[in-house]
């Protein structure tokens, strides 16, 4: 989902054509050479591309018949074009004309170009078209004022640094980036803004924090085999705070009888941290000397959502105990699953799902089931069972 190049062109029947703006992405072009192999067609100069595209759009030499362009067997139903240049046919070029301007881009095709792959498989087409429409919405209001339009086109290169960094469209609403770009320009020079804070925020300050923990567990239900489990988590933050380099401190406290955090990795925006926090490792056994908080993270937040830290934790028991039995009889599988919440874990779940995948066996043709609680759903691909349990008293459930 990347672009090799994009252009904003002008066509005047009396004055001819002109290149108002062009942007090429050499790193994406290198990838195109690797993906396309011998079918790769290099991008010509801007002037050569302009002439070829105007010819393809029948804006020049429209009085003469050209077989590859004007044949009756070729009917254009989309904005995707094949532009004939010196090195071959440049494809797929997304181009459309609006109010005397032509907006065009060349998406990356991550495979060989012969035979041409279906358009639906080229991920950059829709994003490239959306980005061109974003540029159209940004430029169009100023098209009758030559000076204003020239100023906007002059800002376009800087705006694309945010909207399409390294050729990857991230934000197709170019008009929304204009104010943030202006904000960056007026930051006082005496403020030291870190490179990871690309723009500033104006409005009510707020900090959103979410903690996601995952338990990886292998339970054997055998006395001679030890069960194994691991808990690992991530703390995600989104800070909307005014200023070029605001200082924020997030403090995490363990619950009562909570297990200490270990193997902590912090984001590079964290300015300082207690060394004892970073020295706690899951390799070492737990004892009273292990750092158990509070965990303080002072940092200068990035503009977007980011993961403040990662950690692991050695919990004494897995939260959910389970076992299953699978019996295969010909083309049929009989599956029994039992789940039980550990007695030391509080049942405070908002929801609970058990996912049972069936890989490399083909789609499930027929399903019969009985659940003690909740409901069982079959995925659209018919290769995954989703047991929606929710939060239940006692949390002892079974599905045969």
N, C-alpha and C positions, 0 to 999 in steps of 0.2 A: 504494500500500500504506500507507494512512493511515486514521485514525479521526477522525470529526467529534466524537464524544462517547462517554462510557461512564458507566454507572451501576451502583451496588449498591443494591438496593431490598429492602424487607422487606414480607412479606405475612402478616398475622395475621387469620384469619377473624373473630375477635371484635373485635380492636382496629383493623382496617383496615390500610392500607398506609402506608409511610414511606420517605422517601429517606435512606438512610444515607450515600451518597457519590455525588458526580457530578463529572465533569471534562469541560469543553468545550475545543475547540481552535479559536480564532477564525481562525487562518491556514488551517487545513484547510477551515473553513466558507466562507471566501472563495474557495478553489479549487473547492469544490462548487458555488457559485453560478455560477462561470465555466463549469465543465464541464456542468452540468445545464441551464443556460439557463432557458427558460420553464417547464420541468418541475421546477424546484427547489422543495422544500418545506422551510421553515424549521423549526428545532427549537423546540418550545414550551418553556414553563417546566417546571421539574422536576416540580411538582405536577400540571400538566396531562399531562405525559408518563406519570407514574405511573398516573393514572386511566385513560388510554387503553391503556396496556400491560396493566394488570390486566383491563380489559374484553376486550382481544384474547385474553388467555390463559384466558378464561372463569373468572376468579377473582372477578369481580363480575358481577351480573345474569345468573348462569348459569341461572336458572329461566325466563327469557324467551328467545324465539327471535328472533335477529337474522340476517337473510338473508345479509348479506355475511360474517358470521362463522360461522354455523352451517349453511349450506347443505350438502347432501350432495355437491355437485360439488366441494367444497373439502376436500381431504384433506392434512393436514400430515405431511410426511415428514422435515422438518428443523427446525432451530432458527431459521431465517430467517423473519421475520414482516413483515407489512405493517400498520403501526399507524395507524389513522385519527385524525388530529388536525384542528385547526381549519383549517389551511392546505391540507389534502389528505392523501394517504396517505404516511406516512413509511416509506421502504423503502430498503435492506434492513436491518431491525433484527435483530441476532443476540441472542437471549434464551433463557435456560433457568432453571429453578427447581431449587434444591437445598437441602434442610434449612431451609425457611422463608425463604430468601433468593433473590432474583432477580438474576441477573447479565446485563447488557445492554450492547450497544455498537452504534454506527452507523458502518459503514465508508464510506469515500469511494468513489463511483462516478465514474470518469473519463470519462463520456459522458452523453448525454441519457437520462432515465429512461423515456421513452415512445418506442417500445415497450421494455419492460424487457429488459435484456441477460441472457444466460444467466449463472447463478450462477458457473459455472466461469471466466468471464472477469473476475470481480471479485476482484482480488488481495488485497484487505483482509479478505475473509471468513475465510479460514483463519487468518490472523495475529490477527484480532480474537477469534476463538473460542479460539485458543491462549492469548491474553492473559487472557481471562476465566477459563479453567481454571487459569491461574497464580494469579490473584487468589483463586479458590476454594480452591486448595491452601494459600494463605497464611492465609486467614481461617478456613477450616473447622475446624481443630483447636481453635479458641477459641470456637466458637459457643455452647457451654453455659455459658461464663463471660462474662457481659455486660460486665464491666469490662475483661477482657482483649481481648475482641472490639472494644470501642470504642477501645482503645489502638491496636490494629492498623489499624483503619480510619483513625484519626487519622494514622498513619504512611504510609498508602497514597499520599497526594498527593506526599510527598517521594520515595517509592520509584518512582513513575511518572515522575519527572524523569529517572531513569536507565533505566527499562524502556521508556518510551514518550515520548521527548522530542519536543515539537512534534507529537504525534499519530502518530508513526511507531514501531510496535512493534519494538524491537531485542532485548529479552531478555524472554521470556515466563515465565521461572522467577523469580517474584517472591520466593520464599522464599530463594533464593541471594543476593539483593540486600540482605537484612535485615542480615547481618553487616557487609557493606561500608558500609552506611549508618551503623551504629553506630560503625564505625571512624572515619568522617569526623567524627562528633560529638566524639570524645574526643581529637582532635589538639590539642596544647598551643597556646595562642594566641600564644606567642612564636615558633613556627615559621612561616615564610612559605611557604605552599604555593601554587604557581602554579595559575592557573585551569585549565590544560590537564591537571592531574593530579587527576582527580576522586575517586580513592580511594587508599588505601594498601595495601601488600602485606605479608603476614607469612609468613615461611617461608624456605627456602633461597634465597639470592640467585643469580640466573642472568641472563645476557645472551645473547640469540640474535640473530645478525646474518646476513642473506642479501643477496648482491649479484647483481642481475640486469642483464645487458647485452644489448642488442639491436643488430643491425647492419641498417641500411637501405641496400640496395645496388641500383644499376642498372647492369647489365653488357650491353654492346652487341656484344661480340665483333667489333669493327671497328677497324681501325687509325686511321681518320680521325675516330672518335668516342671521346671520353675517358670511361672508366667513372667512376662516382661512387658513393661510399659514405659512410656516417656511422655512428659508434658512439655510443650513448647508454645510460646506465645509471642505476640507482637503488639506494641502500643502505637496506635495511629493517631496523628494530630492534624487538625486544620485550624490555623490561627489567623483570624481576621483582626489585625491590630494596626493602628496608624503608626507611621514613622518609618524611616529608612532602615533602622537597625534596632527594633524594640527588644528588650530583654524579658524573657519569660522563664519562669521556673515551675516545673511540674513535679509534684511530690507524690509518690506511691507508697501506701502503707499496706502491710499484709493483714489479712483478717485474723481473727483469733485462731490460734493453732495452725496458721497458714505456713506452708513450706517456703523457705527462702528462695529468692531468685538467683539463678546461677548462669554462667556462660553469657553474660550480658554483652551485647554489641550495640553501640550507640551510633546515631546519625552524626555526620561530620559537623552539623550545625551546633552540637552541644559544646559549650565553651569550657566547662570544667566538670569534673566528676570525682567522687571519693575513690581513691585507688582500691580500697577494700571491696568496693562493689565489683570491680572488674577482675579481681583476683579470685573471686568465688567460682569454683569450677565443679562440674558434675563428676569429674574424675575422682575428686576427693570425697571421703565419707563425711556424712553430716554429723556435726557435733555442736557444742555450745559456742565454739569460737567462730562459726560461720556467720558472716554478716547478714543480718535479718532486717535491715531498714532503719529509718525510713530511706527510701530511694529518691534522691533529689537530682533533677536534670535541668540545669540552667542552659538556655539555648536562645539563639536568634532564629526565629522560625522562617522557613521558606514561604514563598507566596502561596503555594499549592499544598494539598494534602501530602503528608509524608509519614514514613514509619520512624518514630522517635527511637525505638530500641527493640531488640529481639532478646529473648531469654528462654531458659529452660528451668524446670523445677522438678525436684524429686518428691513426688507425693507418695505417701505410704501405701495407698491402695488405688486401684483404678476406679473411676466413678461408676461405671456400668460393668456388671459381670454378665457374660453371655456364653452360650454354646450353641452349636448347630450340628445337625446330622443330615448327610446327603447320601441318598441311595439312588443308583442308576439302574433302571430296568428297560433295556432296549433303547427306544428313543424318548423315554420319559424319565424325569428326575423328580424324586420325592424329597422335599426339603422341610426340615423342622428347625425353627430358630427360637431360642429362649433367651430373654433379656431380663435382668434384675438389677435394680438400683442398689448399690452398696449401702448397708445400714448406717454407715457413718456420713453419708452424703445427703444433704438437704435437698428435697425435691422442690426446686425453684425454677424448673425449666419453663420457658415460654412455649417451646415446641421441641419435639425430638423426632428425628427421622432415621430410619435404618435403610441403607442402600445395599442391595444385593445384586452385584453385576454377574452376568454370564458372558464371558469372553470366548470368542472363537467357537461358538456352538451354533451360530445362526440365530435367526429371530425365534422368539417364543410363539409357537403356533396356537397353543391351547393352555389356559390357566384355570385351575381350580384351587380355591384357598379358603381357609377359615382363620380368623384372627380373634384373639381374646379381647383386644382393644384396638381402637383406631381403624384405619382402612389401608388397603393395599392397592397401589397403582402400578400400572405397566407403562414404561416410558414409550414415547412415540417410536423410537428405534426398535422396540420390542426386545431389548437385550438387557434391561435393567428393571428390577423390582424396587419400588420405593414404598417402604412401610412408614406411614405417617402415624406416629404414636401419640403426639402431643404430651402434655404433662398430666400424669394420672397418679392417684393416691396409691402408695405402695409400690408402684412402678414394677409390677411383675407381669410381663406380657409374653405371649406365645403366638407363633404363626406356623401352622403345619401346611 
